Amino acid sequence: MPVILSSDIHGIDPSLISKNAVRVTDALQEAGHRAFIVGGAVRDLLLGVAPKDFDVATDATPDQVQKLFRRARIIGRRFQIVHVQFGQDIIETSTFRALVDVPADAPPAEPPRRLKRGELDARTHAVDASGRVLRDNVWGEQHEDATRRDFTINAMYYDPATQTVLDYHDGMADIRARLLRMIGDPATRYREDPVRMLRVVRFAAKLGFEIEDATRAPIKELADLMNNVPAARLFDEMLKLLLSGHALACLTRLRAEGLHHGVLPLLDVVLEQPHGEKFVTLALTNTDERVRAGKPVSPGFLFATLLWHDMQTRWQQFTNAGEYPVPALHRAMDDVLDMQTEKLAIHKRFSSDMREIWGLQHRLEKRSGRSALKLLEHQRFRAGYDFLLLRCESGELDLEIGQWWTDFIDGDAAAREALLSQGGKDRAPKKRRRRSSNAKSRRTGDPADSGAAAAEREGGEHRDDGDAREARNEARNEAGNQARNDSHDD
């Protein structure tokens, strides 16, 4: 039985509660169902923080919920939920889920055979050989639903009608102790959903909570389970982590727990470089400040900073081998993004931003000619300029380069002309590059190939080559749409 906390004990401020969430619970209760605000929203309310999102849990099935609201649709396969929409506001509504998992102390069973798509879609509950839940649509009682949730602080239910909180797992005590504790056996819960290891790190950093010893203990041993998580879902979870307002603390904890190997394996290499560590630290600190101030943040910019070191290293390798800078740059970008796709399915719109930000760096460093004026009109100029300033501040580039562009942006026509003249004089004489035999063959080879290289040297937009890459990108986007509904306690 849950502990029932009255308003004078829990102290939730009703003015912080979404009116649309209350409309959903009221409508469900009037139809004879039980309905509560649940999860991260209740946790935040108990901490005195206005939640960004509100979720509702009910004993009504998805079909029953959908029939009660004019604008409601059932989404998800792994976890079916209902999106109840009020204008731009969406209230995610889920049905209480049953306890159908094997107890943690049960003897090991034979691994289940791999299910085909048709068989999987027909199942209401299914797990893979590692214990990861693939389907979870068996409805149950409220106490079962509470036990199925990840952390004690996310397993409390608030009833707006009575202004009471139902606490099944001493979540209120853990909030007061600022402790993050897993419900049930942590190792079993991590096997059910390895992303919980990322979530425990994110919540600890975001809330400033300590991770309970038993909850932390299995993480390093089970970190390899992250390899079983679909890349699209892993990307969504990493995005939540990076946009939490505590990205620097999150990445520091990820590294401490050994989880970064399955997400950003290059993090060790980056942080071991003096300029790389300062560059990433500056980028994440700036991002955290913007998130806390309620300012917009570009995910493409963030991932561009995290993968810049590897892209730059590859670019240097290709140019040292005799390739022209711009084609070498695009080849390096392709290699880095294709390799990273194995870990994170970075959405195409973000990878396009990354390409443009990286591509602008080579042009921003020149600082002369009419191209400087043209760059001001580039749609990603501001992001490229901000990226350049980070490189200067980290010590990778001379501070004078960033100051030149700042003066150029702020200056009038006369000031810009003077800066262009100064920039041309300050540049070192251009060295003639000895072409390798491969480079010579490209120059004398297929006219279409040389034309493409010439177009890129003129600063033309880079496009992905071939239908295969386009298909991979579209598949990743589709997977991301399926994965975005997997977690509801943020």
C-alpha positions as CSV (number, residue, x, y, z in Angstrom):
1,M,0.0,0.0,0.0
2,P,1.3,3.5,-0.8
3,V,1.9,6.2,1.7
4,I,-0.6,9.0,1.1
5,L,0.9,12.5,1.5
6,S,-1.5,15.4,2.1
7,S,-0.9,18.9,0.7
8,D,0.4,20.1,4.1
9,I,3.1,17.4,4.0
10,H,4.2,17.4,0.3
11,G,3.8,21.2,-0.1
12,I,3.2,21.1,-3.9
13,D,2.2,24.5,-5.3
14,P,-1.0,24.0,-7.5
15,S,-0.1,27.1,-9.5
16,L,2.9,25.2,-11.0
17,I,0.6,22.5,-12.4
18,S,-0.4,22.4,-16.1
19,K,-4.1,23.2,-16.6
20,N,-4.2,20.8,-19.5
21,A,-2.8,18.0,-17.4
22,V,-5.6,18.7,-14.9
23,R,-8.1,18.6,-17.8
24,V,-6.9,15.2,-18.7
25,T,-7.1,13.7,-15.2
26,D,-10.5,15.4,-14.6
27,A,-11.9,13.9,-17.8
28,L,-10.6,10.4,-17.0
29,Q,-11.9,10.5,-13.5
30,E,-15.3,11.8,-14.6
31,A,-15.5,8.8,-17.0
32,G,-15.0,6.5,-14.0
33,H,-11.2,5.9,-14.3
34,R,-8.3,6.5,-11.9
35,A,-5.9,9.1,-13.2
36,F,-2.8,10.9,-11.8
37,I,0.0,13.2,-12.8
38,V,3.1,11.0,-12.5
39,G,6.8,10.7,-12.9
40,G,9.3,13.5,-13.4
41,A,6.6,16.2,-13.1
42,V,5.7,15.1,-9.6
43,R,9.4,14.9,-8.7
44,D,10.0,18.5,-9.9
45,L,6.9,19.8,-8.2
46,L,8.1,18.3,-4.9
47,L,11.4,20.1,-5.5
48,G,9.6,23.4,-6.1
49,V,10.5,23.5,-9.8
50,A,7.9,24.1,-12.5
51,P,8.0,21.0,-14.8
52,K,8.5,21.4,-18.5
53,D,6.4,18.4,-19.3
54,F,3.5,16.6,-17.7
55,D,2.6,12.9,-17.9
56,V,-0.6,11.2,-16.8
57,A,-1.0,7.6,-15.7
58,T,-4.4,5.9,-15.7
59,D,-6.2,2.5,-15.5
60,A,-7.9,3.4,-18.8
61,T,-6.6,1.6,-21.8
62,P,-5.1,3.6,-24.7
63,D,-8.3,3.0,-26.7
64,Q,-10.5,4.3,-23.8
65,V,-8.3,7.3,-23.4
66,Q,-8.4,8.1,-27.1
67,K,-12.2,8.0,-27.2
68,L,-12.4,10.7,-24.4
69,F,-10.5,13.4,-26.2
70,R,-11.1,15.1,-29.6
71,R,-7.3,15.4,-30.4
72,A,-5.7,12.2,-29.1
73,R,-3.6,9.6,-30.9
74,I,-2.0,6.3,-29.8
75,I,1.7,6.2,-30.6
76,G,4.6,3.8,-29.9
77,R,5.2,0.1,-30.2
78,R,7.6,-0.7,-27.4
79,F,5.5,1.3,-25.0
80,Q,2.0,2.3,-26.2
81,I,1.0,5.7,-25.0
82,V,-1.6,8.4,-25.9
83,H,-0.7,11.9,-26.9
84,V,-3.6,14.2,-25.9
85,Q,-3.1,17.5,-27.6
86,F,-4.2,21.0,-26.6
87,G,-2.8,23.4,-29.2
88,Q,1.0,23.0,-29.0
89,D,0.8,21.4,-25.6
90,I,0.9,17.5,-25.5
91,I,0.0,15.5,-22.4
92,E,1.5,12.0,-22.6
93,T,-1.0,9.6,-21.1
94,S,0.0,6.0,-20.3
95,T,-1.9,3.0,-18.9
96,F,-0.8,1.3,-15.7
97,R,1.6,-1.5,-16.6
98,A,1.8,-5.0,-15.1
99,L,4.7,-6.8,-13.5
100,V,5.4,-9.5,-16.0
101,D,9.2,-9.8,-15.6
102,V,10.9,-12.8,-14.1
103,P,11.9,-12.1,-10.5
104,A,15.6,-11.2,-10.0
105,D,16.2,-14.3,-7.8
106,A,14.7,-16.8,-10.3
107,P,17.0,-19.4,-11.9
108,P,18.4,-18.5,-15.3
109,A,16.3,-19.4,-18.3
110,E,17.2,-20.3,-21.8
111,P,17.7,-17.1,-23.9
112,P,14.6,-16.4,-26.0
113,R,14.9,-16.9,-29.8
114,R,15.1,-13.9,-32.0
115,L,11.6,-12.7,-33.0
116,K,10.7,-11.7,-36.5
117,R,9.0,-8.3,-37.0
118,G,5.5,-9.7,-37.4
119,E,5.8,-11.9,-34.3
120,L,7.2,-9.0,-32.3
121,D,4.3,-6.7,-33.3
122,A,1.9,-9.3,-32.1
123,R,3.4,-9.6,-28.7
124,T,2.3,-7.5,-25.7
125,H,5.5,-8.3,-23.9
126,A,8.9,-9.4,-25.2
127,V,12.6,-9.3,-24.2
128,D,15.8,-10.0,-26.0
129,A,18.6,-12.4,-25.0
130,S,20.3,-9.7,-22.9
131,G,17.1,-9.0,-20.9
132,R,16.2,-5.8,-22.7
133,V,12.5,-5.2,-22.9
134,L,11.3,-5.0,-26.6
135,R,7.6,-4.8,-26.0
136,D,5.7,-3.8,-22.8
137,N,2.0,-3.4,-23.3
138,V,0.5,-5.6,-20.6
139,W,-1.8,-3.5,-18.4
140,G,-1.9,-3.9,-14.7
141,E,-2.6,-2.3,-11.3
142,Q,-1.2,1.0,-10.0
143,H,1.2,-0.6,-7.5
144,E,2.6,-2.7,-10.3
145,D,3.1,0.4,-12.5
146,A,4.9,2.1,-9.6
147,T,7.3,-0.9,-9.3
148,R,7.9,-0.9,-13.0
149,R,9.3,2.7,-12.9
150,D,13.0,3.3,-12.7
151,F,13.8,5.4,-9.6
152,T,12.0,5.9,-6.4
153,I,11.8,9.6,-7.0
154,N,9.9,9.0,-10.3
155,A,7.4,6.6,-8.8
156,M,5.0,9.0,-7.1
157,Y,1.5,9.9,-8.3
158,Y,-0.3,13.2,-7.7
159,D,-4.1,13.6,-7.8
160,P,-5.0,17.2,-8.6
161,A,-8.6,16.6,-7.4
162,T,-7.6,15.7,-3.8
163,Q,-4.1,17.3,-3.9
164,T,-2.6,14.2,-2.5
165,V,0.6,12.3,-3.5
166,L,0.7,8.5,-3.5
167,D,4.2,7.3,-2.6
168,Y,4.9,3.6,-3.2
169,H,8.7,3.3,-2.7
170,D,9.7,6.0,-0.2
171,G,10.4,8.5,-3.0
172,M,9.7,11.5,-0.7
173,A,12.3,10.3,1.8
174,D,14.9,10.0,-1.0
175,I,14.0,13.5,-2.4
176,R,14.6,14.9,1.1
177,A,17.9,13.0,1.3
178,R,18.8,14.0,-2.3
179,L,19.4,10.4,-3.1
180,L,18.9,8.6,-6.5
181,R,17.8,5.0,-5.8
182,M,16.8,2.3,-8.3
183,I,13.5,0.4,-7.6
184,G,14.3,-3.4,-7.5
185,D,17.5,-5.0,-8.3
186,P,19.7,-2.5,-10.2
187,A,21.5,-5.0,-12.4
188,T,18.2,-6.5,-13.5
189,R,16.7,-3.1,-14.2
190,Y,19.7,-2.1,-16.3
191,R,19.5,-5.3,-18.3
192,E,15.8,-4.5,-19.0
193,D,16.7,-1.1,-20.3
194,P,20.5,-0.2,-20.5
195,V,19.6,3.5,-21.1
196,R,18.8,3.6,-17.4
197,M,22.5,3.8,-16.8
198,L,22.6,7.1,-18.8
199,R,19.5,8.3,-17.0
200,V,20.9,7.8,-13.6
201,V,24.0,9.8,-14.6
202,R,21.8,12.6,-16.1
203,F,19.5,12.8,-13.1
204,A,22.4,12.8,-10.6
205,A,24.0,15.7,-12.5
206,K,20.8,17.6,-13.2
207,L,19.3,17.4,-9.7
208,G,22.6,17.4,-7.7
209,F,21.7,14.1,-6.1
210,E,24.0,11.3,-5.0
211,I,23.7,7.9,-6.6
212,E,22.9,5.2,-4.0
213,D,25.8,2.7,-3.7
214,A,23.8,-0.3,-4.8
215,T,22.4,1.6,-7.8
216,R,25.9,2.6,-8.9
217,A,27.7,-0.7,-8.3
218,P,26.7,-2.7,-11.5
219,I,27.2,0.2,-14.0
220,K,30.8,-0.4,-15.0
221,E,30.3,-4.1,-15.3
222,L,27.2,-3.7,-17.4
223,A,28.3,-0.7,-19.5
224,D,28.8,-2.9,-22.6
225,L,25.0,-3.4,-22.7
226,M,24.8,0.1,-24.2
227,N,25.9,-1.6,-27.5
228,N,22.4,-3.3,-27.6
229,V,20.5,0.0,-27.6
230,P,19.2,1.2,-31.0
231,A,21.4,4.1,-32.2
232,A,18.4,6.4,-32.7
233,R,17.3,6.0,-29.1
234,L,20.8,6.5,-27.8
235,F,21.0,9.8,-29.7
236,D,17.7,11.0,-28.2
237,E,19.0,10.1,-24.7
238,M,22.4,11.8,-25.4
239,L,20.5,14.9,-26.6
240,K,18.5,15.1,-23.3
241,L,21.8,14.8,-21.4
242,L,23.5,17.5,-23.4
243,L,20.5,19.9,-23.2
244,S,19.9,19.2,-19.5
245,G,21.6,22.4,-18.4
246,H,24.3,20.3,-16.8
247,A,26.0,18.8,-19.8
248,L,29.6,19.3,-18.5
249,A,28.7,17.5,-15.2
250,C,26.9,14.8,-17.1
251,L,29.9,14.0,-19.4
252,T,32.3,14.1,-16.5
253,R,30.1,11.5,-14.7
254,L,29.7,9.4,-17.9
255,R,33.5,9.2,-18.1
256,A,33.8,8.4,-14.4
257,E,31.4,5.5,-14.8
258,G,33.0,4.3,-18.0
259,L,29.7,4.8,-20.0
260,H,31.2,7.1,-22.6
261,H,32.8,4.2,-24.5
262,G,29.4,3.1,-25.7
263,V,28.3,6.7,-26.6
264,L,31.3,9.0,-27.3
265,P,34.3,6.7,-27.5
266,L,36.5,9.6,-28.6
267,L,35.9,11.6,-25.4
268,D,39.0,10.2,-23.8
269,V,41.1,11.2,-26.8
270,V,39.6,14.7,-26.9
271,L,40.0,15.4,-23.2
272,E,43.6,14.2,-23.2
273,Q,44.5,17.0,-25.6
274,P,45.2,20.3,-23.8
275,H,43.3,22.4,-26.4
276,G,40.7,19.7,-26.9
277,E,39.8,19.5,-23.2
278,K,39.5,23.3,-22.9
279,F,37.5,23.5,-26.1
280,V,34.9,21.0,-25.1
281,T,34.7,22.4,-21.5
282,L,34.1,25.9,-22.9
283,A,31.5,24.7,-25.4
284,L,29.5,22.7,-22.7
285,T,29.8,25.5,-20.2
286,N,28.4,28.0,-22.7
287,T,25.6,25.5,-23.5
288,D,24.7,25.0,-19.9
289,E,24.5,28.8,-19.4
290,R,22.2,29.2,-22.4
291,V,19.9,26.3,-21.3
292,R,19.6,27.8,-17.8
293,A,18.8,31.2,-19.2
294,G,16.1,29.8,-21.4
295,K,18.0,30.6,-24.6
296,P,17.9,28.3,-27.7
297,V,20.7,25.8,-28.2
298,S,21.7,24.1,-31.4
299,P,22.3,20.3,-31.1
300,G,24.2,20.4,-34.3
301,F,26.6,23.0,-32.8
302,L,27.1,20.8,-29.7
303,F,27.9,17.6,-31.6
304,A,30.2,19.7,-33.9
305,T,32.2,20.6,-30.9
306,L,32.4,17.1,-29.5
307,L,33.5,15.5,-32.8
308,W,35.7,18.5,-34.0
309,H,39.0,17.0,-32.8
310,D,38.5,13.7,-34.7
311,M,37.3,15.5,-37.8
312,Q,40.3,17.9,-37.7
313,T,42.8,15.0,-37.2
314,R,41.4,13.2,-40.2
315,W,41.4,16.3,-42.3
316,Q,45.1,16.9,-41.5
317,Q,45.9,13.3,-42.5
318,F,44.2,13.7,-45.9
319,T,45.9,17.0,-46.7
320,N,49.3,15.7,-45.6
321,A,48.7,12.9,-48.1
322,G,48.4,15.5,-50.9
323,E,44.7,16.1,-51.1
324,Y,43.3,19.6,-51.7
325,P,42.0,21.1,-48.4
326,V,38.3,21.4,-49.4
327,P,37.8,17.9,-50.8
328,A,39.9,16.5,-47.9
329,L,37.6,18.4,-45.5
330,H,34.5,16.8,-46.9
331,R,36.0,13.4,-46.9
332,A,37.0,13.8,-43.3
333,M,33.4,14.9,-42.4
334,D,32.0,11.9,-44.2
335,D,34.3,9.5,-42.4
336,V,33.6,10.9,-38.9
337,L,29.8,11.1,-39.3
338,D,29.6,7.6,-40.9
339,M,31.7,6.1,-38.1
340,Q,29.7,7.9,-35.4
341,T,26.4,6.6,-36.9
342,E,27.4,3.2,-35.5
343,K,27.0,4.6,-32.0
344,L,24.6,7.6,-32.4
345,A,22.1,8.0,-35.2
346,I,22.6,11.8,-35.5
347,H,19.6,13.2,-37.2
348,K,20.2,14.5,-40.8
349,R,19.2,18.1,-39.9
350,F,21.8,18.2,-37.2
351,S,24.6,16.5,-39.2
352,S,23.9,19.1,-42.0
353,D,24.5,21.8,-39.4
354,M,27.7,20.2,-38.3
355,R,29.0,20.0,-41.9
356,E,28.3,23.7,-42.5
357,I,29.9,24.8,-39.2
358,W,33.0,22.7,-39.9
359,G,33.2,23.8,-43.5
360,L,33.1,27.5,-42.5
361,Q,36.2,27.2,-40.4
362,H,38.5,26.9,-43.3
363,R,37.0,29.9,-45.0
364,L,36.8,32.0,-41.8
365,E,40.5,31.6,-41.2
366,K,41.4,33.2,-44.5
367,R,39.9,36.6,-43.6
368,S,40.5,38.3,-47.0
369,G,39.0,39.0,-50.3
370,R,35.3,39.4,-51.3
371,S,34.6,36.0,-49.7
372,A,34.7,37.6,-46.3
373,L,31.7,39.8,-47.2
374,K,29.9,36.8,-48.7
375,L,30.3,34.8,-45.6
376,L,28.3,37.3,-43.6
377,E,25.3,36.3,-45.7
378,H,25.8,32.5,-45.0
379,Q,22.8,31.0,-43.1
380,R,25.2,29.3,-40.6
381,F,27.6,32.2,-40.4
382,R,26.8,33.0,-36.8
383,A,27.2,29.4,-35.7
384,G,30.5,29.2,-37.6
385,Y,31.7,32.5,-36.0
386,D,30.8,31.3,-32.5
387,F,32.6,28.0,-33.2
388,L,35.7,30.0,-34.3
389,L,35.6,32.1,-31.1
390,L,35.6,28.9,-29.0
391,R,38.7,27.7,-31.0
392,C,40.4,31.0,-30.3
393,E,39.5,31.0,-26.6
394,S,40.7,27.4,-26.1
395,G,44.1,28.4,-27.6
396,E,43.7,26.4,-30.8
397,L,43.8,29.6,-32.9
398,D,45.3,33.1,-32.2
399,L,42.9,35.4,-30.4
400,E,43.5,38.0,-33.1
401,I,41.6,35.9,-35.7
402,G,38.4,36.0,-33.6
403,Q,38.9,39.7,-32.8
404,W,39.3,40.5,-36.5
405,W,35.9,38.9,-37.3
406,T,34.3,40.6,-34.4
407,D,35.5,44.0,-35.6
408,F,34.5,43.1,-39.2
409,I,31.0,42.3,-38.1
410,D,30.6,45.5,-36.1
411,G,32.4,47.8,-38.5
412,D,31.0,50.0,-41.2
413,A,32.0,49.8,-44.9
414,A,35.2,51.8,-44.5
415,A,36.3,49.8,-41.4
416,R,35.6,46.6,-43.2
417,E,37.7,47.7,-46.2
418,A,40.6,48.5,-43.9
419,L,40.3,45.2,-42.2
420,L,40.3,43.3,-45.5
421,S,43.4,45.2,-46.5
422,Q,45.1,44.4,-43.2
423,G,44.0,40.8,-43.3
424,G,45.6,40.3,-46.7
425,K,48.9,41.8,-45.6
426,D,49.0,39.8,-42.4
427,R,48.6,36.5,-44.2
428,A,51.7,34.4,-44.9
429,P,52.6,33.9,-48.5
430,K,50.7,31.0,-50.0
431,K,52.9,27.9,-50.4
432,R,52.8,25.8,-53.5
433,R,51.7,22.3,-52.6
434,R,53.5,19.4,-54.2
435,R,50.8,17.2,-55.8
436,S,50.9,13.5,-55.3
437,S,50.4,11.2,-58.2
438,N,46.8,10.6,-57.0
439,A,46.2,14.4,-57.0
440,K,47.7,14.7,-60.5
441,S,45.4,11.9,-61.8
442,R,42.4,13.7,-60.4
443,R,43.4,16.9,-62.1
444,T,43.8,15.1,-65.5
445,G,41.0,12.6,-65.0
446,D,37.2,12.8,-65.3
447,P,36.0,16.3,-66.1
448,A,33.0,15.8,-63.9
449,D,35.2,15.0,-60.9
450,S,37.4,18.1,-61.4
451,G,34.3,20.2,-61.9
452,A,32.9,19.0,-58.6
453,A,36.2,19.8,-56.9
454,A,36.2,23.3,-58.4
455,A,32.6,23.9,-57.3
456,E,33.6,23.0,-53.7
457,R,36.6,25.3,-53.9
458,E,34.2,28.1,-54.8
459,G,32.4,27.4,-51.5
460,G,29.4,25.5,-53.0
461,E,27.1,23.6,-50.6
462,H,28.3,20.0,-50.0
463,R,25.7,17.3,-50.6
464,D,25.7,13.6,-49.6
465,D,26.8,11.3,-52.4
466,G,24.6,8.4,-53.5
467,D,21.3,7.0,-52.6
468,A,22.8,4.6,-50.0
469,R,23.8,7.4,-47.6
470,E,20.4,9.1,-48.1
471,A,18.6,5.9,-47.3
472,R,20.7,5.4,-44.2
473,N,19.9,8.9,-43.0
474,E,16.1,8.4,-43.6
475,A,16.2,5.1,-41.8
476,R,17.8,6.7,-38.8
477,N,15.2,9.5,-38.8
478,E,12.4,6.8,-38.9
479,A,14.0,4.9,-36.0
480,G,14.3,8.2,-34.0
481,N,10.5,8.7,-34.4
482,Q,9.9,5.3,-33.0
483,A,12.3,5.8,-30.1
484,R,11.3,9.2,-28.8
485,N,8.4,7.8,-26.7
486,D,10.4,5.2,-24.7
487,S,10.9,7.3,-21.5
488,H,8.4,9.3,-19.6
489,D,10.1,10.2,-16.2
490,D,12.4,13.0,-17.3
